[in-house]
Amino acid sequence: MPKNARESDFLYGKAALDHYDQYVTVQRAVMNQRLNEEKGLQKLILLDKKLKIEEALQLAKGLRWHQLVN
């Protein structure tokens, strides 16, 4: 229990700062999670594009081979 108004104000201020610090920590964690998810999604998109390009190249090679055989 606070002994006087000054100590009470100090404890109230400290509690408010602690609460704000927790809020900021949670917000940072949420932002980092979203950033990581976005980076992961970008990597998946790039991988998908790369696979489609490789698939198209394989198809093109197959068509050329088929044309050479026939």
mmCIF file of the N, C-alpha and C atoms, coordinates in Angstrom:
data_MODEL
# 
_entry.id   MODEL 
# 
loop_
_atom_site.group_PDB 
_atom_site.id 
_atom_site.type_symbol 
_atom_site.label_atom_id 
_atom_site.label_alt_id 
_atom_site.label_comp_id 
_atom_site.label_asym_id 
_atom_site.label_entity_id 
_atom_site.label_seq_id 
_atom_site.pdbx_PDB_ins_code 
_atom_site.Cartn_x 
_atom_site.Cartn_y 
_atom_site.Cartn_z 
_atom_site.occupancy 
_atom_site.B_iso_or_equiv 
_atom_site.pdbx_formal_charge 
_atom_site.auth_seq_id 
_atom_site.auth_comp_id 
_atom_site.auth_asym_id 
_atom_site.auth_atom_id 
_atom_site.pdbx_PDB_model_num 
ATOM 1   N N  . MET A 1 1  ? 0.837  -1.174  0.000   1.00 0.00 ? 1  MET A N  1 
ATOM 2   C CA . MET A 1 1  ? 0.000  0.000   0.000   1.00 0.00 ? 1  MET A CA 1 
ATOM 3   C C  . MET A 1 1  ? 0.887  1.244   0.000   1.00 0.00 ? 1  MET A C  1 
ATOM 4   N N  . PRO A 1 2  ? 0.585  2.192   -0.874  1.00 0.00 ? 2  PRO A N  1 
ATOM 5   C CA . PRO A 1 2  ? 1.394  3.411   -0.925  1.00 0.00 ? 2  PRO A CA 1 
ATOM 6   C C  . PRO A 1 2  ? 1.259  4.224   0.370   1.00 0.00 ? 2  PRO A C  1 
ATOM 7   N N  . LYS A 1 3  ? 2.362  4.852   0.740   1.00 0.00 ? 3  LYS A N  1 
ATOM 8   C CA . LYS A 1 3  ? 2.396  5.623   1.991   1.00 0.00 ? 3  LYS A CA 1 
ATOM 9   C C  . LYS A 1 3  ? 1.854  7.037   1.791   1.00 0.00 ? 3  LYS A C  1 
ATOM 10  N N  . ASN A 1 4  ? 2.009  7.581   0.568   1.00 0.00 ? 4  ASN A N  1 
ATOM 11  C CA . ASN A 1 4  ? 1.550  8.947   0.318   1.00 0.00 ? 4  ASN A CA 1 
ATOM 12  C C  . ASN A 1 4  ? 1.152  9.095   -1.155  1.00 0.00 ? 4  ASN A C  1 
ATOM 13  N N  . ALA A 1 5  ? 0.684  10.282  -1.500  1.00 0.00 ? 5  ALA A N  1 
ATOM 14  C CA . ALA A 1 5  ? 0.205  10.528  -2.868  1.00 0.00 ? 5  ALA A CA 1 
ATOM 15  C C  . ALA A 1 5  ? 1.330  10.392  -3.886  1.00 0.00 ? 5  ALA A C  1 
ATOM 16  N N  . ARG A 1 6  ? 2.523  10.835  -3.511  1.00 0.00 ? 6  ARG A N  1 
ATOM 17  C CA . ARG A 1 6  ? 3.651  10.759  -4.440  1.00 0.00 ? 6  ARG A CA 1 
ATOM 18  C C  . ARG A 1 6  ? 3.981  9.305   -4.768  1.00 0.00 ? 6  ARG A C  1 
ATOM 19  N N  . GLU A 1 7  ? 4.018  8.485   -3.744  1.00 0.00 ? 7  GLU A N  1 
ATOM 20  C CA . GLU A 1 7  ? 4.300  7.061   -3.954  1.00 0.00 ? 7  GLU A CA 1 
ATOM 21  C C  . GLU A 1 7  ? 3.157  6.416   -4.751  1.00 0.00 ? 7  GLU A C  1 
ATOM 22  N N  . SER A 1 8  ? 1.934  6.824   -4.481  1.00 0.00 ? 8  SER A N  1 
ATOM 23  C CA . SER A 1 8  ? 0.785  6.313   -5.206  1.00 0.00 ? 8  SER A CA 1 
ATOM 24  C C  . SER A 1 8  ? 0.882  6.673   -6.687  1.00 0.00 ? 8  SER A C  1 
ATOM 25  N N  . ASP A 1 9  ? 1.223  7.939   -6.964  1.00 0.00 ? 9  ASP A N  1 
ATOM 26  C CA . ASP A 1 9  ? 1.389  8.376   -8.353  1.00 0.00 ? 9  ASP A CA 1 
ATOM 27  C C  . ASP A 1 9  ? 2.501  7.600   -9.040  1.00 0.00 ? 9  ASP A C  1 
ATOM 28  N N  . PHE A 1 10 ? 3.593  7.366   -8.303  1.00 0.00 ? 10 PHE A N  1 
ATOM 29  C CA . PHE A 1 10 ? 4.717  6.621   -8.858  1.00 0.00 ? 10 PHE A CA 1 
ATOM 30  C C  . PHE A 1 10 ? 4.283  5.200   -9.220  1.00 0.00 ? 10 PHE A C  1 
ATOM 31  N N  . LEU A 1 11 ? 3.583  4.538   -8.299  1.00 0.00 ? 11 LEU A N  1 
ATOM 32  C CA . LEU A 1 11 ? 3.151  3.158   -8.550  1.00 0.00 ? 11 LEU A CA 1 
ATOM 33  C C  . LEU A 1 11 ? 2.145  3.089   -9.692  1.00 0.00 ? 11 LEU A C  1 
ATOM 34  N N  . TYR A 1 12 ? 1.254  4.086   -9.754  1.00 0.00 ? 12 TYR A N  1 
ATOM 35  C CA . TYR A 1 12 ? 0.285  4.127   -10.848 1.00 0.00 ? 12 TYR A CA 1 
ATOM 36  C C  . TYR A 1 12 ? 1.016  4.324   -12.185 1.00 0.00 ? 12 TYR A C  1 
ATOM 37  N N  . GLY A 1 13 ? 1.978  5.224   -12.211 1.00 0.00 ? 13 GLY A N  1 
ATOM 38  C CA . GLY A 1 13 ? 2.756  5.476   -13.429 1.00 0.00 ? 13 GLY A CA 1 
ATOM 39  C C  . GLY A 1 13 ? 3.551  4.249   -13.843 1.00 0.00 ? 13 GLY A C  1 
ATOM 40  N N  . LYS A 1 14 ? 4.147  3.586   -12.852 1.00 0.00 ? 14 LYS A N  1 
ATOM 41  C CA . LYS A 1 14 ? 4.927  2.385   -13.149 1.00 0.00 ? 14 LYS A CA 1 
ATOM 42  C C  . LYS A 1 14 ? 4.021  1.291   -13.718 1.00 0.00 ? 14 LYS A C  1 
ATOM 43  N N  . ALA A 1 15 ? 2.842  1.124   -13.130 1.00 0.00 ? 15 ALA A N  1 
ATOM 44  C CA . ALA A 1 15 ? 1.896  0.124   -13.633 1.00 0.00 ? 15 ALA A CA 1 
ATOM 45  C C  . ALA A 1 15 ? 1.468  0.466   -15.063 1.00 0.00 ? 15 ALA A C  1 
ATOM 46  N N  . ALA A 1 16 ? 1.241  1.740   -15.323 1.00 0.00 ? 16 ALA A N  1 
ATOM 47  C CA . ALA A 1 16 ? 0.840  2.158   -16.673 1.00 0.00 ? 16 ALA A CA 1 
ATOM 48  C C  . ALA A 1 16 ? 1.961  1.876   -17.673 1.00 0.00 ? 16 ALA A C  1 
ATOM 49  N N  . LEU A 1 17 ? 3.200  2.175   -17.291 1.00 0.00 ? 17 LEU A N  1 
ATOM 50  C CA . LEU A 1 17 ? 4.337  1.910   -18.189 1.00 0.00 ? 17 LEU A CA 1 
ATOM 51  C C  . LEU A 1 17 ? 4.522  0.418   -18.422 1.00 0.00 ? 17 LEU A C  1 
ATOM 52  N N  . ASP A 1 18 ? 4.372  -0.372  -17.368 1.00 0.00 ? 18 ASP A N  1 
ATOM 53  C CA . ASP A 1 18 ? 4.477  -1.824  -17.521 1.00 0.00 ? 18 ASP A CA 1 
ATOM 54  C C  . ASP A 1 18 ? 3.407  -2.352  -18.475 1.00 0.00 ? 18 ASP A C  1 
ATOM 55  N N  . HIS A 1 19 ? 2.186  -1.837  -18.310 1.00 0.00 ? 19 HIS A N  1 
ATOM 56  C CA . HIS A 1 19 ? 1.090  -2.256  -19.185 1.00 0.00 ? 19 HIS A CA 1 
ATOM 57  C C  . HIS A 1 19 ? 1.386  -1.856  -20.631 1.00 0.00 ? 19 HIS A C  1 
ATOM 58  N N  . TYR A 1 20 ? 1.868  -0.646  -20.835 1.00 0.00 ? 20 TYR A N  1 
ATOM 59  C CA . TYR A 1 20 ? 2.199  -0.173  -22.179 1.00 0.00 ? 20 TYR A CA 1 
ATOM 60  C C  . TYR A 1 20 ? 3.331  -1.002  -22.774 1.00 0.00 ? 20 TYR A C  1 
ATOM 61  N N  . ASP A 1 21 ? 4.324  -1.332  -21.958 1.00 0.00 ? 21 ASP A N  1 
ATOM 62  C CA . ASP A 1 21 ? 5.444  -2.144  -22.427 1.00 0.00 ? 21 ASP A CA 1 
ATOM 63  C C  . ASP A 1 21 ? 4.949  -3.516  -22.884 1.00 0.00 ? 21 ASP A C  1 
ATOM 64  N N  . GLN A 1 22 ? 4.036  -4.105  -22.134 1.00 0.00 ? 22 GLN A N  1 
ATOM 65  C CA . GLN A 1 22 ? 3.468  -5.395  -22.532 1.00 0.00 ? 22 GLN A CA 1 
ATOM 66  C C  . GLN A 1 22 ? 2.700  -5.251  -23.840 1.00 0.00 ? 22 GLN A C  1 
ATOM 67  N N  . TYR A 1 23 ? 1.937  -4.169  -23.974 1.00 0.00 ? 23 TYR A N  1 
ATOM 68  C CA . TYR A 1 23 ? 1.172  -3.913  -25.194 1.00 0.00 ? 23 TYR A CA 1 
ATOM 69  C C  . TYR A 1 23 ? 2.114  -3.800  -26.395 1.00 0.00 ? 23 TYR A C  1 
ATOM 70  N N  . VAL A 1 24 ? 3.178  -3.035  -26.243 1.00 0.00 ? 24 VAL A N  1 
ATOM 71  C CA . VAL A 1 24 ? 4.139  -2.846  -27.330 1.00 0.00 ? 24 VAL A CA 1 
ATOM 72  C C  . VAL A 1 24 ? 4.807  -4.174  -27.682 1.00 0.00 ? 24 VAL A C  1 
ATOM 73  N N  . THR A 1 25 ? 5.145  -4.958  -26.679 1.00 0.00 ? 25 THR A N  1 
ATOM 74  C CA . THR A 1 25 ? 5.771  -6.256  -26.910 1.00 0.00 ? 25 THR A CA 1 
ATOM 75  C C  . THR A 1 25 ? 4.848  -7.164  -27.716 1.00 0.00 ? 25 THR A C  1 
ATOM 76  N N  . VAL A 1 26 ? 3.582  -7.187  -27.359 1.00 0.00 ? 26 VAL A N  1 
ATOM 77  C CA . VAL A 1 26 ? 2.613  -8.009  -28.088 1.00 0.00 ? 26 VAL A CA 1 
ATOM 78  C C  . VAL A 1 26 ? 2.451  -7.491  -29.512 1.00 0.00 ? 26 VAL A C  1 
ATOM 79  N N  . GLN A 1 27 ? 2.367  -6.175  -29.673 1.00 0.00 ? 27 GLN A N  1 
ATOM 80  C CA . GLN A 1 27 ? 2.202  -5.603  -31.015 1.00 0.00 ? 27 GLN A CA 1 
ATOM 81  C C  . GLN A 1 27 ? 3.415  -5.920  -31.891 1.00 0.00 ? 27 GLN A C  1 
ATOM 82  N N  . ARG A 1 28 ? 4.606  -5.859  -31.311 1.00 0.00 ? 28 ARG A N  1 
ATOM 83  C CA . ARG A 1 28 ? 5.812  -6.216  -32.075 1.00 0.00 ? 28 ARG A CA 1 
ATOM 84  C C  . ARG A 1 28 ? 5.769  -7.674  -32.503 1.00 0.00 ? 28 ARG A C  1 
ATOM 85  N N  . ALA A 1 29 ? 5.340  -8.540  -31.592 1.00 0.00 ? 29 ALA A N  1 
ATOM 86  C CA . ALA A 1 29 ? 5.254  -9.966  -31.914 1.00 0.00 ? 29 ALA A CA 1 
ATOM 87  C C  . ALA A 1 29 ? 4.255  -10.197 -33.049 1.00 0.00 ? 29 ALA A C  1 
ATOM 88  N N  . VAL A 1 30 ? 3.127  -9.511  -32.988 1.00 0.00 ? 30 VAL A N  1 
ATOM 89  C CA . VAL A 1 30 ? 2.116  -9.646  -34.044 1.00 0.00 ? 30 VAL A CA 1 
ATOM 90  C C  . VAL A 1 30 ? 2.670  -9.149  -35.374 1.00 0.00 ? 30 VAL A C  1 
ATOM 91  N N  . MET A 1 31 ? 3.332  -7.994  -35.359 1.00 0.00 ? 31 MET A N  1 
ATOM 92  C CA . MET A 1 31 ? 3.903  -7.444  -36.598 1.00 0.00 ? 31 MET A CA 1 
ATOM 93  C C  . MET A 1 31 ? 4.973  -8.363  -37.162 1.00 0.00 ? 31 MET A C  1 
ATOM 94  N N  . ASN A 1 32 ? 5.830  -8.909  -36.291 1.00 0.00 ? 32 ASN A N  1 
ATOM 95  C CA . ASN A 1 32 ? 6.868  -9.831  -36.750 1.00 0.00 ? 32 ASN A CA 1 
ATOM 96  C C  . ASN A 1 32 ? 6.248  -11.085 -37.354 1.00 0.00 ? 32 ASN A C  1 
ATOM 97  N N  . GLN A 1 33 ? 5.195  -11.595 -36.723 1.00 0.00 ? 33 GLN A N  1 
ATOM 98  C CA . GLN A 1 33 ? 4.513  -12.780 -37.247 1.00 0.00 ? 33 GLN A CA 1 
ATOM 99  C C  . GLN A 1 33 ? 3.933  -12.487 -38.626 1.00 0.00 ? 33 GLN A C  1 
ATOM 100 N N  . ARG A 1 34 ? 3.287  -11.336 -38.776 1.00 0.00 ? 34 ARG A N  1 
ATOM 101 C CA . ARG A 1 34 ? 2.712  -10.977 -40.080 1.00 0.00 ? 34 ARG A CA 1 
ATOM 102 C C  . ARG A 1 34 ? 3.804  -10.811 -41.125 1.00 0.00 ? 34 ARG A C  1 
ATOM 103 N N  . LEU A 1 35 ? 4.916  -10.200 -40.728 1.00 0.00 ? 35 LEU A N  1 
ATOM 104 C CA . LEU A 1 35 ? 6.027  -10.017 -41.655 1.00 0.00 ? 35 LEU A CA 1 
ATOM 105 C C  . LEU A 1 35 ? 6.586  -11.364 -42.085 1.00 0.00 ? 35 LEU A C  1 
ATOM 106 N N  . ASN A 1 36 ? 6.749  -12.276 -41.136 1.00 0.00 ? 36 ASN A N  1 
ATOM 107 C CA . ASN A 1 36 ? 7.250  -13.613 -41.461 1.00 0.00 ? 36 ASN A CA 1 
ATOM 108 C C  . ASN A 1 36 ? 6.285  -14.359 -42.373 1.00 0.00 ? 36 ASN A C  1 
ATOM 109 N N  . GLU A 1 37 ? 4.970  -14.203 -42.101 1.00 0.00 ? 37 GLU A N  1 
ATOM 110 C CA . GLU A 1 37 ? 3.985  -14.846 -42.966 1.00 0.00 ? 37 GLU A CA 1 
ATOM 111 C C  . GLU A 1 37 ? 4.047  -14.265 -44.372 1.00 0.00 ? 37 GLU A C  1 
ATOM 112 N N  . GLU A 1 38 ? 4.203  -12.946 -44.462 1.00 0.00 ? 38 GLU A N  1 
ATOM 113 C CA . GLU A 1 38 ? 4.281  -12.306 -45.775 1.00 0.00 ? 38 GLU A CA 1 
ATOM 114 C C  . GLU A 1 38 ? 5.534  -12.752 -46.523 1.00 0.00 ? 38 GLU A C  1 
ATOM 115 N N  . LYS A 1 39 ? 6.663  -12.830 -45.810 1.00 0.00 ? 39 LYS A N  1 
ATOM 116 C CA . LYS A 1 39 ? 7.894  -13.310 -46.444 1.00 0.00 ? 39 LYS A CA 1 
ATOM 117 C C  . LYS A 1 39 ? 7.724  -14.748 -46.911 1.00 0.00 ? 39 LYS A C  1 
ATOM 118 N N  . GLY A 1 40 ? 7.086  -15.570 -46.085 1.00 0.00 ? 40 GLY A N  1 
ATOM 119 C CA . GLY A 1 40 ? 6.840  -16.961 -46.457 1.00 0.00 ? 40 GLY A CA 1 
ATOM 120 C C  . GLY A 1 40 ? 5.954  -17.060 -47.687 1.00 0.00 ? 40 GLY A C  1 
ATOM 121 N N  . LEU A 1 41 ? 4.927  -16.215 -47.729 1.00 0.00 ? 41 LEU A N  1 
ATOM 122 C CA . LEU A 1 41 ? 4.035  -16.208 -48.887 1.00 0.00 ? 41 LEU A CA 1 
ATOM 123 C C  . LEU A 1 41 ? 4.785  -15.776 -50.144 1.00 0.00 ? 41 LEU A C  1 
ATOM 124 N N  . GLN A 1 42 ? 5.634  -14.761 -50.017 1.00 0.00 ? 42 GLN A N  1 
ATOM 125 C CA . GLN A 1 42 ? 6.418  -14.313 -51.170 1.00 0.00 ? 42 GLN A CA 1 
ATOM 126 C C  . GLN A 1 42 ? 7.350  -15.423 -51.653 1.00 0.00 ? 42 GLN A C  1 
ATOM 127 N N  . LYS A 1 43 ? 7.938  -16.164 -50.717 1.00 0.00 ? 43 LYS A N  1 
ATOM 128 C CA . LYS A 1 43 ? 8.811  -17.278 -51.101 1.00 0.00 ? 43 LYS A CA 1 
ATOM 129 C C  . LYS A 1 43 ? 8.013  -18.356 -51.829 1.00 0.00 ? 43 LYS A C  1 
ATOM 130 N N  . LEU A 1 44 ? 6.793  -18.634 -51.334 1.00 0.00 ? 44 LEU A N  1 
ATOM 131 C CA . LEU A 1 44 ? 5.956  -19.641 -52.000 1.00 0.00 ? 44 LEU A CA 1 
ATOM 132 C C  . LEU A 1 44 ? 5.573  -19.195 -53.402 1.00 0.00 ? 44 LEU A C  1 
ATOM 133 N N  . ILE A 1 45 ? 5.262  -17.908 -53.554 1.00 0.00 ? 45 ILE A N  1 
ATOM 134 C CA . ILE A 1 45 ? 4.905  -17.393 -54.880 1.00 0.00 ? 45 ILE A CA 1 
ATOM 135 C C  . ILE A 1 45 ? 6.094  -17.526 -55.824 1.00 0.00 ? 45 ILE A C  1 
ATOM 136 N N  . LEU A 1 46 ? 7.291  -17.159 -55.346 1.00 0.00 ? 46 LEU A N  1 
ATOM 137 C CA . LEU A 1 46 ? 8.484  -17.269 -56.186 1.00 0.00 ? 46 LEU A CA 1 
ATOM 138 C C  . LEU A 1 46 ? 8.774  -18.726 -56.540 1.00 0.00 ? 46 LEU A C  1 
ATOM 139 N N  . LEU A 1 47 ? 8.609  -19.611 -55.567 1.00 0.00 ? 47 LEU A N  1 
ATOM 140 C CA . LEU A 1 47 ? 8.836  -21.034 -55.819 1.00 0.00 ? 47 LEU A CA 1 
ATOM 141 C C  . LEU A 1 47 ? 7.837  -21.552 -56.847 1.00 0.00 ? 47 LEU A C  1 
ATOM 142 N N  . ASP A 1 48 ? 6.572  -21.139 -56.711 1.00 0.00 ? 48 ASP A N  1 
ATOM 143 C CA . ASP A 1 48 ? 5.546  -21.550 -57.664 1.00 0.00 ? 48 ASP A CA 1 
ATOM 144 C C  . ASP A 1 48 ? 5.889  -21.063 -59.067 1.00 0.00 ? 48 ASP A C  1 
ATOM 145 N N  . LYS A 1 49 ? 6.336  -19.804 -59.179 1.00 0.00 ? 49 LYS A N  1 
ATOM 146 C CA . LYS A 1 49 ? 6.719  -19.265 -60.485 1.00 0.00 ? 49 LYS A CA 1 
ATOM 147 C C  . LYS A 1 49 ? 7.900  -20.039 -61.054 1.00 0.00 ? 49 LYS A C  1 
ATOM 148 N N  . LYS A 1 50 ? 8.875  -20.340 -60.188 1.00 0.00 ? 50 LYS A N  1 
ATOM 149 C CA . LYS A 1 50 ? 10.057 -21.079 -60.640 1.00 0.00 ? 50 LYS A CA 1 
ATOM 150 C C  . LYS A 1 50 ? 9.660  -22.470 -61.141 1.00 0.00 ? 50 LYS A C  1 
ATOM 151 N N  . LEU A 1 51 ? 8.770  -23.125 -60.393 1.00 0.00 ? 51 LEU A N  1 
ATOM 152 C CA . LEU A 1 51 ? 8.329  -24.456 -60.808 1.00 0.00 ? 51 LEU A CA 1 
ATOM 153 C C  . LEU A 1 51 ? 7.567  -24.398 -62.127 1.00 0.00 ? 51 LEU A C  1 
ATOM 154 N N  . LYS A 1 52 ? 6.745  -23.361 -62.300 1.00 0.00 ? 52 LYS A N  1 
ATOM 155 C CA . LYS A 1 52 ? 6.005  -23.230 -63.558 1.00 0.00 ? 52 LYS A CA 1 
ATOM 156 C C  . LYS A 1 52 ? 6.957  -22.991 -64.719 1.00 0.00 ? 52 LYS A C  1 
ATOM 157 N N  . ILE A 1 53 ? 7.989  -22.192 -64.494 1.00 0.00 ? 53 ILE A N  1 
ATOM 158 C CA . ILE A 1 53 ? 8.987  -21.938 -65.542 1.00 0.00 ? 53 ILE A CA 1 
ATOM 159 C C  . ILE A 1 53 ? 9.714  -23.236 -65.881 1.00 0.00 ? 53 ILE A C  1 
ATOM 160 N N  . GLU A 1 54 ? 10.128 -23.976 -64.847 1.00 0.00 ? 54 GLU A N  1 
ATOM 161 C CA . GLU A 1 54 ? 10.815 -25.243 -65.092 1.00 0.00 ? 54 GLU A CA 1 
ATOM 162 C C  . GLU A 1 54 ? 9.902  -26.232 -65.809 1.00 0.00 ? 54 GLU A C  1 
ATOM 163 N N  . GLU A 1 55 ? 8.632  -26.240 -65.410 1.00 0.00 ? 55 GLU A N  1 
ATOM 164 C CA . GLU A 1 55 ? 7.673  -27.126 -66.072 1.00 0.00 ? 55 GLU A CA 1 
ATOM 165 C C  . GLU A 1 55 ? 7.515  -26.740 -67.537 1.00 0.00 ? 55 GLU A C  1 
ATOM 166 N N  . ALA A 1 56 ? 7.441  -25.450 -67.809 1.00 0.00 ? 56 ALA A N  1 
ATOM 167 C CA . ALA A 1 56 ? 7.316  -24.979 -69.191 1.00 0.00 ? 56 ALA A CA 1 
ATOM 168 C C  . ALA A 1 56 ? 8.563  -25.341 -69.997 1.00 0.00 ? 56 ALA A C  1 
ATOM 169 N N  . LEU A 1 57 ? 9.740  -25.212 -69.381 1.00 0.00 ? 57 LEU A N  1 
ATOM 170 C CA . LEU A 1 57 ? 10.979 -25.570 -70.080 1.00 0.00 ? 57 LEU A CA 1 
ATOM 171 C C  . LEU A 1 57 ? 11.013 -27.068 -70.394 1.00 0.00 ? 57 LEU A C  1 
ATOM 172 N N  . GLN A 1 58 ? 10.589 -27.880 -69.430 1.00 0.00 ? 58 GLN A N  1 
ATOM 173 C CA . GLN A 1 58 ? 10.556 -29.326 -69.661 1.00 0.00 ? 58 GLN A CA 1 
ATOM 174 C C  . GLN A 1 58 ? 9.573  -29.673 -70.778 1.00 0.00 ? 58 GLN A C  1 
ATOM 175 N N  . LEU A 1 59 ? 8.430  -28.993 -70.766 1.00 0.00 ? 59 LEU A N  1 
ATOM 176 C CA . LEU A 1 59 ? 7.439  -29.217 -71.816 1.00 0.00 ? 59 LEU A CA 1 
ATOM 177 C C  . LEU A 1 59 ? 8.011  -28.811 -73.175 1.00 0.00 ? 59 LEU A C  1 
ATOM 178 N N  . ALA A 1 60 ? 8.698  -27.672 -73.209 1.00 0.00 ? 60 ALA A N  1 
ATOM 179 C CA . ALA A 1 60 ? 9.301  -27.210 -74.466 1.00 0.00 ? 60 ALA A CA 1 
ATOM 180 C C  . ALA A 1 60 ? 10.367 -28.190 -74.943 1.00 0.00 ? 60 ALA A C  1 
ATOM 181 N N  . LYS A 1 61 ? 11.178 -28.696 -74.028 1.00 0.00 ? 61 LYS A N  1 
ATOM 182 C CA . LYS A 1 61 ? 12.192 -29.678 -74.404 1.00 0.00 ? 61 LYS A CA 1 
ATOM 183 C C  . LYS A 1 61 ? 11.536 -30.939 -74.934 1.00 0.00 ? 61 LYS A C  1 
ATOM 184 N N  . GLY A 1 62 ? 10.447 -31.348 -74.285 1.00 0.00 ? 62 GLY A N  1 
ATOM 185 C CA . GLY A 1 62 ? 9.723  -32.541 -74.722 1.00 0.00 ? 62 GLY A CA 1 
ATOM 186 C C  . GLY A 1 62 ? 9.140  -32.351 -76.107 1.00 0.00 ? 62 GLY A C  1 
ATOM 187 N N  . LEU A 1 63 ? 8.607  -31.166 -76.356 1.00 0.00 ? 63 LEU A N  1 
ATOM 188 C CA . LEU A 1 63 ? 8.040  -30.904 -77.684 1.00 0.00 ? 63 LEU A CA 1 
ATOM 189 C C  . LEU A 1 63 ? 9.131  -30.929 -78.742 1.00 0.00 ? 63 LEU A C  1 
ATOM 190 N N  . ARG A 1 64 ? 10.288 -30.326 -78.429 1.00 0.00 ? 64 ARG A N  1 
ATOM 191 C CA . ARG A 1 64 ? 11.396 -30.337 -79.404 1.00 0.00 ? 64 ARG A CA 1 
ATOM 192 C C  . ARG A 1 64 ? 11.852 -31.764 -79.664 1.00 0.00 ? 64 ARG A C  1 
ATOM 193 N N  . TRP A 1 65 ? 11.959 -32.574 -78.615 1.00 0.00 ? 65 TRP A N  1 
ATOM 194 C CA . TRP A 1 65 ? 12.372 -33.961 -78.771 1.00 0.00 ? 65 TRP A CA 1 
ATOM 195 C C  . TRP A 1 65 ? 11.360 -34.702 -79.625 1.00 0.00 ? 65 TRP A C  1 
ATOM 196 N N  . HIS A 1 66 ? 10.083 -34.463 -79.348 1.00 0.00 ? 66 HIS A N  1 
ATOM 197 C CA . HIS A 1 66 ? 9.022  -35.125 -80.124 1.00 0.00 ? 66 HIS A CA 1 
ATOM 198 C C  . HIS A 1 66 ? 9.100  -34.721 -81.597 1.00 0.00 ? 66 HIS A C  1 
ATOM 199 N N  . GLN A 1 67 ? 9.398  -33.476 -81.850 1.00 0.00 ? 67 GLN A N  1 
ATOM 200 C CA . GLN A 1 67 ? 9.504  -33.020 -83.235 1.00 0.00 ? 67 GLN A CA 1 
ATOM 201 C C  . GLN A 1 67 ? 10.709 -33.637 -83.919 1.00 0.00 ? 67 GLN A C  1 
ATOM 202 N N  . LEU A 1 68 ? 11.801 -33.835 -83.173 1.00 0.00 ? 68 LEU A N  1 
ATOM 203 C CA . LEU A 1 68 ? 12.992 -34.444 -83.765 1.00 0.00 ? 68 LEU A CA 1 
ATOM 204 C C  . LEU A 1 68 ? 12.746 -35.911 -84.087 1.00 0.00 ? 68 LEU A C  1 
ATOM 205 N N  . VAL A 1 69 ? 12.016 -36.598 -83.225 1.00 0.00 ? 69 VAL A N  1 
ATOM 206 C CA . VAL A 1 69 ? 11.764 -38.025 -83.404 1.00 0.00 ? 69 VAL A CA 1 
ATOM 207 C C  . VAL A 1 69 ? 10.832 -38.245 -84.587 1.00 0.00 ? 69 VAL A C  1 
ATOM 208 N N  . ASN A 1 70 ? 9.834  -37.406 -84.711 1.00 0.00 ? 70 ASN A N  1 
ATOM 209 C CA . ASN A 1 70 ? 8.860  -37.590 -85.807 1.00 0.00 ? 70 ASN A CA 1 
ATOM 210 C C  . ASN A 1 70 ? 9.394  -36.921 -86.988 1.00 0.00 ? 70 ASN A C  1 
# 
